[in-house]
């Protein structure tokens, strides 16, 4: 009974959060973001309508027609969920099958597969869509056989294309996770014991290892499904799927947003709560443990910790030795060099040319009369990477937009980690275990709402500027608000994640020894926790940066560009334009290139994103290798033939032989 009450409470808290989110677009559209009282007025008015079933209607802006909202949204909801669940089932099945067969391969081959999977993780989902569509078109042109429908039209719904595309990234993520979990499980003592009993590797894998890694795989699957939910709404837009995304964008009223998010939240919440019970994740606490922990008083606790902090010791210092050690790793050095050159080149180009972008409307042959190409120009002539539909050079746009995309991506990732670290310290040091469990459960509900969709809902009234309309916010205000929103959406997750890492460190024996010897909490945090936590924070920073880039790509596909979007005139068929030429804006400008077959318009911006993600992956892997070397976990390196020959010659040089001994006669014996 207690479990039912607890689950119901968590569900109601999730619904309350959804209702609060649903009112924000209406509040932001009024242009007075500092008037918090106005937000609560709109929220109270919406709650009054929400509790009245008669107001549950679906209505498009500018239309007088009203339709029952559940009846209207149920068909697109089931369409979207059929695509999502089919993709997840296919991805999970293929991942488990591949993990089973790959585990029987030699270790060197498995390590190569892991590195290849890390490379595939750097590829955005949009690239797989482009490649898949190009493959289908190529096969159709060569053979006349259409593998599947490239887009929905009227009653002809697209299933195969969206499902295949949506299942690729989850399969890659889960496949990599399973390989690491299986490798870790096979290193445990019970596996050696089973091998000594004569059990084969296959039997151990099926009967014992898979069963033991299921709880860990389940926890990782939440993050995978969270990312898949965000990808689905982009894939639906590309394949013209009239699913839930289409109806949210068409209406965009608080009632439509709230009901749509509740429909998404409910099945995943119930499913994962049942799986939680199945894996026995309900945490119990003993009474004597609770008695030792004082009650949490946030204000007094924060003031107390501020007073005892030695602020002089927190002055910024440059860890020269640590930086030198990291730079000796070639992966870390190459990744850092890429970002330094890219951002520095972008800033230098903007200073020298004042953000000039070359334009060529019509490109003629050498005779000056014959037209060679019209916008969009293909790669080669007159521009290296081609041009967009208005004739502007793609390379110039990518160079100018690099500083906005990368610098603000770094800033958002840094804020997520820094604020999460502050919250994680309070989480670990000042909150009891029971309250930590409750807070973790509440934050865990965020995984059941797609991050891209939430960001779109909150940012659309701020970033989209109507054609020839006066903007409600300046460009500085729009950038600041977008940074705040993209940061705040993930802070609860980073707070709990870092807090759990700190809690695990505090349970180590050396922490107990430091506490017994009289070390204060600040001393333990600074001298013992932070040295162990810092490598994890740098890796988390890289992961958050990659996630921010993925969000930029998704928002660009939905015509939300960083800094603002100037919506073109529908009468003249003008595409939306970016105010800053940042990379997601370049992608959004060319979103219709799928239908025209001009794939270079989107491949080159995606290539820029891929190189940035790959460079960050190099930095993360470099940090991991340095940390593994510090604790003695290093990969085996093959010795060169020269080293081996030198070793053999050295051994032969000092090897004992009969002619190296000289008989010495004892003088006394004479």
C-alpha positions as CSV (number, residue, x, y, z in Angstrom):
1,X,0.0,0.0,0.0
2,X,2.9,2.4,0.8
3,X,4.4,1.7,-2.6
4,X,1.1,2.6,-4.3
5,X,0.8,5.8,-2.4
6,X,4.4,6.7,-3.1
7,X,4.1,6.0,-6.8
8,X,0.8,8.0,-7.0
9,X,2.5,10.9,-5.3
10,X,5.4,10.9,-7.7
11,X,3.0,10.8,-10.6
12,X,1.0,13.7,-9.3
13,X,4.2,15.7,-8.9
14,X,5.1,15.0,-12.5
15,X,1.6,16.1,-13.7
16,X,2.0,19.4,-11.7
17,X,5.3,20.0,-13.3
18,X,3.8,19.4,-16.8
19,X,1.0,21.9,-16.0
20,X,3.5,24.5,-14.9
21,X,5.6,24.0,-18.1
22,X,2.4,24.3,-20.3
23,X,1.7,27.9,-19.3
24,X,5.3,29.2,-19.9
25,X,4.8,29.7,-23.7
26,X,1.8,31.9,-23.2
27,X,3.6,33.9,-20.5
28,X,6.8,34.3,-22.6
29,X,4.8,35.5,-25.6
30,X,3.6,38.6,-23.6
31,X,7.1,39.9,-23.6
32,X,7.2,40.8,-19.9
33,X,9.3,37.9,-18.5
34,X,10.2,39.8,-15.3
35,X,6.6,39.9,-14.2
36,X,6.4,36.7,-12.2
37,X,3.0,37.6,-10.8
38,X,1.6,37.5,-14.3
39,X,2.8,33.9,-14.8
40,X,1.1,32.7,-11.6
41,X,-2.1,34.5,-12.8
42,X,-2.0,32.6,-16.1
43,X,-1.2,29.4,-14.2
44,X,-4.1,29.8,-11.9
45,X,-6.5,30.6,-14.8
46,X,-5.3,27.5,-16.7
47,X,-5.7,25.2,-13.7
48,X,-9.3,26.5,-13.4
49,X,-9.9,25.5,-17.0
50,X,-8.0,22.2,-16.7
51,X,-10.2,20.8,-13.9
52,X,-13.3,21.4,-16.1
53,X,-13.7,18.6,-18.7
54,X,-15.7,20.9,-20.9
55,X,-12.7,23.0,-21.7
56,X,-10.6,20.1,-22.9
57,X,-10.7,21.1,-26.5
58,X,-8.2,21.2,-29.4
59,X,-8.1,24.5,-31.2
60,X,-5.8,25.9,-33.9
61,X,-4.9,29.6,-33.6
62,X,-7.0,31.7,-36.0
63,X,-9.6,29.0,-36.3
64,X,-13.1,29.0,-34.7
65,X,-13.4,25.2,-34.7
66,X,-13.0,23.3,-31.5
67,X,-12.7,19.5,-31.2
68,X,-12.5,17.1,-28.2
69,X,-8.8,17.0,-27.4
70,X,-8.4,13.4,-26.4
71,X,-10.3,12.2,-29.4
72,X,-8.2,14.5,-31.6
73,X,-4.8,13.5,-30.1
74,X,-5.4,9.8,-29.6
75,X,-4.8,8.7,-33.2
76,X,-1.6,10.7,-33.7
77,X,-0.4,9.6,-30.2
78,X,-0.9,5.9,-31.1
79,X,0.9,6.5,-34.4
80,X,3.9,8.1,-32.7
81,X,4.0,5.4,-30.0
82,X,3.8,2.6,-32.5
83,X,6.9,4.0,-34.2
84,X,8.7,4.6,-30.9
85,X,8.1,1.2,-29.3
86,X,8.9,-0.7,-32.5
87,X,12.2,1.2,-32.8
88,X,13.1,0.5,-29.1
89,X,12.2,-3.2,-29.4
90,X,14.2,-3.6,-32.5
91,X,17.2,-1.7,-31.1
92,X,17.2,-3.6,-27.8
93,X,16.9,-7.0,-29.5
94,X,19.7,-6.3,-32.0
95,X,21.9,-4.9,-29.2
96,X,21.5,-8.0,-27.1
97,X,22.1,-10.4,-30.0
98,X,25.2,-8.5,-31.1
99,X,26.6,-8.4,-27.6
100,X,26.1,-12.2,-27.3
101,X,28.0,-12.9,-30.5
102,X,30.7,-10.3,-30.2
103,X,31.6,-11.6,-26.7
104,X,32.9,-14.8,-28.3
105,X,35.4,-12.8,-30.4
106,X,39.1,-12.1,-29.4
107,X,39.7,-9.2,-27.1
108,X,41.5,-7.2,-29.7
109,X,38.6,-7.4,-32.0
110,X,36.2,-6.4,-29.2
111,X,38.3,-3.4,-28.4
112,X,38.2,-2.4,-32.0
113,X,34.4,-2.7,-32.1
114,X,34.2,-0.5,-29.0
115,X,36.3,2.2,-30.6
116,X,34.1,2.0,-33.7
117,X,31.0,2.4,-31.6
118,X,32.4,5.5,-29.9
119,X,32.9,6.9,-33.4
120,X,29.3,6.1,-34.3
121,X,28.1,7.9,-31.2
122,X,29.5,11.2,-32.7
123,X,27.1,10.9,-35.7
124,X,23.9,12.9,-35.2
125,X,20.6,11.1,-36.0
126,X,20.0,13.5,-38.8
127,X,23.0,12.0,-40.7
128,X,21.5,8.6,-40.6
129,X,18.3,10.0,-42.0
130,X,20.1,11.6,-44.9
131,X,22.2,8.5,-45.7
132,X,19.1,6.3,-45.5
133,X,17.1,8.5,-47.9
134,X,20.0,8.7,-50.3
135,X,20.3,4.9,-50.2
136,X,16.6,4.4,-50.9
137,X,16.7,6.9,-53.8
138,X,19.8,5.4,-55.3
139,X,18.3,1.9,-55.2
140,X,15.1,3.1,-56.7
141,X,16.9,4.9,-59.6
142,X,19.0,1.8,-60.3
143,X,16.5,-1.0,-59.9
144,X,13.1,0.7,-59.8
145,X,12.4,-0.9,-56.4
146,X,11.2,1.3,-53.6
147,X,12.4,-0.2,-50.3
148,X,9.9,1.9,-48.2
149,X,8.0,5.2,-48.3
150,X,10.1,8.3,-47.7
151,X,7.2,10.3,-46.2
152,X,3.6,10.0,-45.2
153,X,1.0,11.4,-47.5
154,X,-2.7,11.4,-46.8
155,X,-3.7,7.9,-45.6
156,X,-0.3,6.4,-46.8
157,X,1.6,6.3,-43.6
158,X,5.3,5.9,-43.3
159,X,6.5,3.3,-40.8
160,X,9.6,1.5,-42.0
161,X,11.8,4.6,-42.6
162,X,11.1,6.3,-39.2
163,X,11.4,3.0,-37.3
164,X,14.7,2.0,-38.9
165,X,16.2,5.5,-38.5
166,X,15.0,5.8,-34.9
167,X,16.4,2.4,-33.9
168,X,20.0,3.1,-35.0
169,X,21.3,5.3,-32.2
170,X,19.6,3.4,-29.3
171,X,21.0,0.2,-30.7
172,X,24.5,1.7,-30.8
173,X,24.3,3.1,-27.2
174,X,22.9,-0.1,-25.7
175,X,25.3,-2.3,-27.6
176,X,28.3,-0.4,-26.3
177,X,26.9,-0.4,-22.7
178,X,26.3,-4.2,-22.8
179,X,29.8,-4.8,-24.0
180,X,31.3,-2.8,-21.1
181,X,28.9,-4.5,-18.6
182,X,29.7,-8.0,-19.8
183,X,33.4,-7.3,-19.7
184,X,33.1,-6.0,-16.1
185,X,31.0,-9.0,-15.1
186,X,33.4,-11.5,-16.5
187,X,36.2,-10.0,-14.3
188,X,34.4,-10.9,-11.1
189,X,35.3,-13.9,-8.9
190,X,32.1,-15.9,-9.3
191,X,32.8,-16.2,-13.1
192,X,36.2,-17.7,-12.4
193,X,34.6,-20.1,-10.0
194,X,32.0,-21.2,-12.6
195,X,34.8,-21.7,-15.1
196,X,36.7,-23.9,-12.7
197,X,33.5,-26.0,-12.4
198,X,33.7,-26.7,-16.1
199,X,30.9,-24.4,-17.3
200,X,31.4,-23.0,-20.8
201,X,31.5,-19.3,-21.5
202,X,28.2,-19.4,-23.4
203,X,26.4,-21.0,-20.4
204,X,27.9,-18.5,-18.0
205,X,26.9,-15.6,-20.2
206,X,23.3,-16.8,-20.7
207,X,22.5,-18.1,-17.2
208,X,24.4,-15.7,-15.0
209,X,26.0,-12.7,-16.7
210,X,22.9,-11.5,-18.6
211,X,20.8,-11.9,-15.5
212,X,23.2,-9.9,-13.4
213,X,23.6,-7.0,-15.8
214,X,19.9,-6.5,-16.4
215,X,19.5,-4.0,-13.5
216,X,22.4,-1.8,-14.7
217,X,21.2,-2.1,-18.3
218,X,17.7,-1.0,-17.1
219,X,19.1,2.1,-15.5
220,X,21.1,3.0,-18.6
221,X,18.0,2.4,-20.8
222,X,16.3,5.5,-19.2
223,X,18.9,7.8,-20.7
224,X,18.7,5.9,-24.0
225,X,14.9,6.3,-24.2
226,X,15.2,9.9,-23.1
227,X,17.5,10.6,-26.1
228,X,15.2,8.5,-28.4
229,X,12.2,10.5,-27.5
230,X,14.0,13.7,-28.5
231,X,15.1,12.2,-31.8
232,X,11.6,10.9,-32.6
233,X,10.1,14.3,-33.0
234,X,12.8,15.4,-35.5
235,X,12.4,12.2,-37.5
236,X,8.7,12.6,-37.6
237,X,9.1,16.1,-39.1
238,X,11.6,14.8,-41.7
239,X,9.4,11.9,-42.8
240,X,6.3,14.0,-42.7
241,X,4.7,11.9,-40.0
242,X,1.5,13.5,-38.7
243,X,2.1,12.3,-35.2
244,X,1.9,14.0,-31.9
245,X,4.6,16.6,-32.9
246,X,2.5,17.9,-35.8
247,X,-0.5,18.5,-33.6
248,X,1.5,20.2,-30.9
249,X,3.1,22.6,-33.4
250,X,-0.2,23.3,-35.1
251,X,-2.1,24.2,-31.9
252,X,0.5,25.2,-29.3
253,X,-2.1,26.1,-26.7
254,X,-1.5,25.4,-23.0
255,X,-4.2,22.7,-23.1
256,X,-2.7,20.9,-26.1
257,X,0.8,21.0,-24.6
258,X,-0.4,19.7,-21.2
259,X,-2.4,16.8,-22.6
260,X,0.3,15.8,-25.1
261,X,3.0,15.8,-22.4
262,X,0.7,13.8,-20.0
263,X,0.1,11.2,-22.8
264,X,3.8,10.9,-23.3
265,X,4.7,10.9,-19.6
266,X,2.1,8.3,-18.3
267,X,3.0,5.1,-20.1
268,X,6.8,5.5,-19.5
269,X,6.3,6.4,-15.9
270,X,4.1,3.3,-15.2
271,X,6.4,1.0,-17.2
272,X,9.5,2.0,-15.4
273,X,7.8,2.0,-12.0
274,X,6.8,-1.6,-12.6
275,X,10.3,-2.5,-13.7
276,X,11.7,-0.8,-10.6
277,X,9.6,-3.1,-8.5
278,X,10.7,-6.1,-10.5
279,X,14.4,-5.4,-10.0
280,X,13.7,-4.6,-6.3
281,X,14.9,-1.0,-6.5
282,X,12.7,0.1,-3.6
283,X,15.2,1.4,-1.0
284,X,14.7,0.8,2.7
285,X,16.4,2.5,5.5
286,X,17.0,1.5,9.1
287,X,15.8,3.6,12.0
288,X,19.2,4.0,13.7
289,X,20.7,5.4,10.5
290,X,18.0,8.1,10.4
291,X,18.6,9.0,14.0
292,X,22.2,9.9,13.3
293,X,21.3,12.3,10.5
294,X,20.0,15.8,11.5
295,X,17.0,17.3,9.8
296,X,17.7,19.4,6.7
297,X,17.3,23.1,7.1
298,X,18.4,24.7,3.8
299,X,18.9,28.4,4.8
300,X,20.8,27.8,8.0
301,X,22.8,25.0,6.4
302,X,23.9,27.2,3.5
303,X,24.8,30.1,5.7
304,X,26.8,27.8,8.0
305,X,28.8,26.4,5.1
306,X,29.5,29.9,3.7
307,X,30.9,31.0,7.0
308,X,33.4,28.1,7.4
309,X,34.7,28.3,3.8
310,X,38.3,29.6,3.5
311,X,37.8,31.9,0.6
312,X,41.5,32.6,0.2
313,X,42.1,29.0,-0.6
314,X,39.5,29.1,-3.3
315,X,41.4,31.6,-5.4
316,X,41.7,30.4,-9.0
317,X,44.9,28.5,-9.7
318,X,46.1,27.0,-12.9
319,X,47.0,23.3,-12.4
320,X,50.1,23.4,-14.6
321,X,51.2,19.9,-13.8
322,X,47.8,18.4,-14.4
323,X,47.4,20.3,-17.7
324,X,50.9,19.2,-18.9
325,X,50.0,15.6,-18.0
326,X,46.8,15.8,-20.0
327,X,48.5,17.5,-23.0
328,X,50.9,14.6,-23.3
329,X,47.9,12.5,-24.3
330,X,47.6,13.0,-28.1
331,X,43.8,12.5,-28.1
332,X,43.3,15.3,-25.5
333,X,45.8,17.6,-27.4
334,X,44.2,17.0,-30.8
335,X,40.7,17.7,-29.4
336,X,41.8,20.9,-27.7
337,X,43.7,22.1,-30.8
338,X,40.6,21.6,-32.9
339,X,38.5,23.9,-30.7
340,X,41.2,26.5,-30.3
341,X,41.8,26.7,-34.1
342,X,38.1,26.7,-35.0
343,X,37.0,29.3,-32.5
344,X,40.1,31.4,-33.0
345,X,39.7,31.3,-36.8
346,X,36.0,32.2,-36.5
347,X,36.7,35.2,-34.3
348,X,39.6,36.3,-36.5
349,X,37.5,36.1,-39.7
350,X,34.7,38.1,-38.1
351,X,37.1,40.8,-37.0
352,X,38.9,41.0,-40.4
353,X,35.8,40.8,-42.7
354,X,33.1,42.2,-40.4
355,X,31.1,38.9,-40.8
356,X,31.0,39.3,-44.6
357,X,29.4,36.4,-46.5
358,X,30.0,36.1,-50.3
359,X,26.9,35.8,-52.5
360,X,26.5,34.7,-56.1
361,X,23.0,34.9,-57.6
362,X,23.8,33.5,-61.1
363,X,27.1,31.9,-62.1
364,X,28.1,32.1,-65.7
365,X,30.4,30.1,-67.9
366,X,33.7,31.6,-69.2
367,X,31.8,33.2,-72.2
368,X,29.9,35.4,-69.8
369,X,26.5,34.6,-71.3
370,X,25.8,30.9,-70.7
371,X,24.3,30.2,-67.2
372,X,26.3,27.5,-65.4
373,X,24.3,27.4,-62.2
374,X,21.7,29.2,-60.1
375,X,21.3,29.1,-56.4
376,X,21.7,26.8,-54.6
377,X,25.1,26.4,-56.3
378,X,26.7,22.9,-55.9
379,X,30.1,22.4,-54.3
380,X,33.1,23.5,-56.4
381,X,32.1,26.6,-58.4
382,X,31.7,29.4,-57.5
383,X,32.2,28.4,-53.8
384,X,34.1,25.4,-52.3
385,X,31.2,24.0,-50.3
386,X,28.4,25.5,-52.5
387,X,25.7,28.0,-51.5
388,X,22.3,28.1,-50.0
389,X,19.1,29.0,-51.9
390,X,19.9,32.7,-51.8
391,X,23.4,32.2,-53.2
392,X,25.3,32.8,-49.9
393,X,28.5,30.9,-49.4
394,X,28.1,28.0,-47.0
395,X,31.7,28.0,-45.9
396,X,31.6,31.7,-44.9
397,X,28.4,31.0,-42.9
398,X,30.0,28.0,-41.1
399,X,33.1,30.0,-40.2
400,X,31.1,32.9,-38.9
401,X,28.7,30.7,-36.9
402,X,31.4,28.5,-35.3
403,X,32.1,30.9,-32.5
404,X,28.4,31.2,-31.5
405,X,27.8,27.4,-31.7
406,X,30.9,26.3,-29.9
407,X,31.4,29.1,-27.3
408,X,27.8,29.1,-26.2
409,X,27.7,25.3,-26.2
410,X,30.7,25.3,-23.9
411,X,29.1,27.9,-21.7
412,X,25.8,26.0,-21.3
413,X,27.7,22.8,-20.6
414,X,29.9,24.5,-18.0
415,X,26.9,26.1,-16.2
416,X,25.1,22.7,-16.1
417,X,28.1,21.1,-14.4
418,X,29.1,24.0,-12.2
419,X,25.6,24.6,-10.8
420,X,25.1,20.8,-10.6
421,X,28.3,20.6,-8.5
422,X,27.0,23.1,-6.0
423,X,23.7,21.3,-5.8
424,X,25.4,17.9,-5.6
425,X,27.5,19.1,-2.6
426,X,24.4,20.1,-0.7
427,X,22.7,16.8,-1.9
428,X,25.6,14.7,-0.5
429,X,26.5,16.6,2.7
430,X,23.2,18.1,3.9
431,X,20.3,15.8,2.9
432,X,19.4,12.6,4.6
433,X,19.3,9.3,2.7
434,X,15.5,9.1,2.7
435,X,15.3,12.6,1.3
436,X,18.0,11.8,-1.3
437,X,15.9,8.8,-2.4
438,X,12.8,10.9,-2.8
439,X,14.6,13.7,-4.6
440,X,16.2,11.1,-7.0
441,X,12.7,9.6,-7.8
442,X,11.2,13.0,-8.5
443,X,14.1,14.0,-10.8
444,X,14.0,10.6,-12.4
445,X,10.6,11.6,-14.0
446,X,12.4,14.1,-16.2
447,X,13.7,11.1,-18.3
448,X,10.1,10.5,-19.5
449,X,9.7,13.9,-21.2
450,X,11.7,14.6,-24.4
451,X,14.2,17.3,-23.8
452,X,14.0,18.7,-27.4
453,X,10.2,19.0,-27.1
454,X,10.3,20.8,-23.8
455,X,13.0,23.2,-25.1
456,X,10.9,23.8,-28.2
457,X,7.8,24.6,-26.1
458,X,9.7,27.1,-23.9
459,X,11.8,28.7,-26.6
460,X,9.4,29.1,-29.5
461,X,7.7,32.3,-28.3
462,X,11.1,33.8,-27.6
463,X,13.2,32.9,-30.6
464,X,10.7,33.0,-33.5
465,X,10.3,36.4,-35.0
466,X,7.4,37.0,-37.3
467,X,7.9,38.5,-40.7
468,X,8.1,42.3,-40.5
469,X,7.0,42.2,-36.8
470,X,8.6,44.0,-33.9
471,X,10.5,41.5,-31.7
472,X,9.5,41.3,-28.0
473,X,13.1,40.7,-26.9
474,X,16.4,42.0,-28.0
475,X,19.0,39.6,-29.4
476,X,21.0,39.8,-26.1
477,X,17.9,38.9,-24.1
478,X,17.0,36.0,-26.4
479,X,20.5,34.6,-26.1
480,X,20.5,35.0,-22.3
481,X,17.0,33.4,-21.9
482,X,18.0,30.5,-24.2
483,X,21.1,29.9,-22.2
484,X,19.1,29.9,-18.9
485,X,16.4,27.6,-20.2
486,X,18.8,25.0,-21.8
487,X,20.8,25.1,-18.5
488,X,17.9,24.8,-16.0
489,X,16.3,21.9,-17.9
490,X,19.2,19.6,-17.0
491,X,20.4,21.0,-13.7
492,X,18.2,18.6,-11.6
493,X,19.8,15.6,-13.4
494,X,23.4,16.8,-13.1
495,X,22.7,17.7,-9.4
496,X,21.5,14.2,-8.5
497,X,24.2,12.6,-10.7
498,X,27.1,14.5,-9.1
499,X,25.5,14.2,-5.6
500,X,25.4,10.4,-6.0
501,X,29.1,10.4,-7.1
502,X,30.0,12.4,-4.0
503,X,28.0,10.1,-1.8
504,X,29.9,7.1,-3.2
505,X,33.2,8.8,-2.5
506,X,32.2,9.6,1.1
507,X,31.6,6.0,1.7
508,X,35.2,5.1,1.1
509,X,37.5,4.1,4.0
510,X,40.0,6.9,3.5
511,X,37.1,9.4,4.0
512,X,36.3,7.8,7.4
513,X,40.0,8.0,8.4
514,X,40.1,11.7,7.5
515,X,37.0,12.4,9.5
516,X,38.3,10.5,12.5
517,X,41.6,12.5,12.4
518,X,39.5,15.7,12.7
519,X,39.1,16.8,9.1
520,X,36.2,19.2,8.6
521,X,33.6,18.8,5.9
522,X,35.3,21.6,3.8
523,X,38.7,19.9,4.3
524,X,37.3,16.5,3.2
525,X,35.6,18.1,0.2
526,X,38.6,20.1,-1.0
527,X,41.4,17.6,-0.3
528,X,39.7,14.2,-0.7
529,X,36.5,14.4,-2.6
530,X,37.4,17.0,-5.3
531,X,40.6,15.2,-6.5
532,X,38.5,12.0,-7.1
533,X,35.5,13.9,-8.5
534,X,37.3,16.3,-10.9
535,X,38.0,13.7,-13.7
536,X,34.3,12.7,-13.6
537,X,33.3,16.3,-13.8
538,X,35.4,16.9,-16.9
539,X,33.9,13.8,-18.6
540,X,30.4,15.0,-17.6
541,X,31.2,18.4,-19.1
542,X,32.2,16.8,-22.4
543,X,29.0,14.7,-22.4
544,X,26.8,17.8,-21.7
545,X,28.6,19.7,-24.5
546,X,27.7,16.9,-26.9
547,X,24.1,16.9,-25.7
548,X,23.9,20.7,-26.2
549,X,25.1,20.3,-29.8
550,X,22.4,17.6,-30.4
551,X,19.8,20.0,-29.0
552,X,21.0,22.8,-31.3
553,X,20.6,20.4,-34.3
554,X,17.1,19.4,-33.3
555,X,16.0,22.9,-32.6
556,X,17.4,24.0,-35.9
557,X,15.2,21.4,-37.7
558,X,12.3,22.9,-35.9
559,X,13.2,26.5,-37.1
560,X,14.5,27.6,-33.7
561,X,17.9,29.1,-34.2
562,X,20.3,30.3,-31.5
563,X,19.8,34.0,-31.0
564,X,16.5,34.2,-32.9
565,X,14.8,33.1,-36.1
566,X,13.5,35.5,-38.7
567,X,10.5,33.6,-40.3
568,X,10.3,34.2,-44.0
569,X,7.2,35.2,-45.9
570,X,5.0,32.3,-46.9
571,X,3.8,34.3,-49.9
572,X,7.3,34.4,-51.4
573,X,8.3,30.9,-50.1
574,X,11.2,32.4,-48.1
575,X,13.1,30.1,-45.7
576,X,13.6,31.1,-42.1
577,X,16.9,32.9,-41.5
578,X,19.3,32.9,-38.6
579,X,20.5,36.2,-37.0
580,X,23.9,34.8,-36.1
581,X,24.7,32.2,-38.9
582,X,25.3,29.6,-36.1
583,X,25.3,26.1,-37.4
584,X,21.8,25.0,-36.4
585,X,20.5,28.0,-38.3
586,X,22.4,26.9,-41.5
587,X,20.8,23.4,-41.0
588,X,17.3,24.9,-40.6
589,X,17.7,27.1,-43.7
590,X,18.3,23.9,-45.8
591,X,15.8,21.5,-44.2
592,X,13.9,21.3,-47.4
593,X,17.0,20.0,-49.3
594,X,15.7,16.4,-48.5
595,X,12.9,16.8,-51.0
596,X,15.0,18.5,-53.7
597,X,17.9,16.1,-53.5
598,X,20.5,18.9,-52.8
599,X,22.1,17.0,-49.9
600,X,25.2,19.1,-49.7
601,X,23.1,21.9,-48.2
602,X,22.7,19.8,-45.0
603,X,25.7,17.4,-45.1
604,X,28.4,20.1,-44.6
605,X,26.7,21.8,-41.6
606,X,26.2,18.3,-40.1
607,X,29.9,17.5,-40.8
608,X,30.9,20.6,-38.8
609,X,28.8,19.3,-35.9
610,X,30.3,15.8,-36.3
611,X,33.9,17.1,-36.2
612,X,33.1,19.1,-33.0
613,X,31.5,16.1,-31.3
614,X,34.4,13.8,-32.4
615,X,36.9,16.3,-31.0
616,X,35.1,16.3,-27.7
617,X,35.1,12.5,-27.7
618,X,38.8,12.6,-28.2
619,X,39.2,14.9,-25.1
620,X,37.0,12.7,-23.0
621,X,38.9,9.5,-24.1
622,X,42.2,11.3,-23.4
623,X,41.1,12.2,-19.9
624,X,40.0,8.6,-19.2
625,X,43.3,7.2,-20.4
626,X,45.3,9.6,-18.2
627,X,43.2,8.7,-15.2
628,X,43.5,5.0,-15.9
629,X,47.3,5.4,-16.2
630,X,47.3,7.1,-12.8
631,X,45.7,4.1,-11.1
632,X,47.7,1.6,-13.1
633,X,44.9,0.5,-15.5
634,X,46.7,0.9,-18.8
635,X,46.1,-0.8,-22.1
636,X,48.7,-3.2,-23.4
637,X,50.9,-1.7,-26.1
638,X,52.6,-3.7,-28.7
639,X,56.3,-3.3,-28.6
640,X,58.2,-2.5,-31.8
641,X,60.5,-5.0,-33.4
642,X,63.4,-2.7,-32.6
643,X,62.6,-2.6,-28.9
644,X,62.3,-6.4,-28.8
645,X,65.6,-6.9,-30.6
646,X,67.3,-4.4,-28.2
647,X,65.9,-6.4,-25.2
648,X,67.2,-9.6,-26.7
649,X,70.6,-8.2,-27.4
650,X,70.8,-6.8,-23.8
651,X,69.9,-10.1,-22.4
652,X,72.5,-11.9,-24.5
653,X,75.1,-9.4,-23.5
654,X,74.7,-10.3,-19.8
655,X,73.9,-14.0,-20.3
656,X,76.5,-16.2,-18.5
657,X,78.8,-18.2,-20.8
658,X,81.8,-20.5,-20.0
659,X,84.5,-18.2,-21.4
660,X,83.3,-15.4,-19.0
661,X,84.5,-17.3,-16.0
662,X,88.1,-17.3,-14.7
663,X,89.4,-19.9,-12.3
664,X,90.9,-18.2,-9.2
665,X,93.3,-20.4,-7.2
666,X,93.3,-20.1,-3.4
667,X,96.6,-18.9,-2.1
668,X,96.3,-20.9,1.1
669,X,95.8,-24.1,-0.9
670,X,99.2,-23.6,-2.4
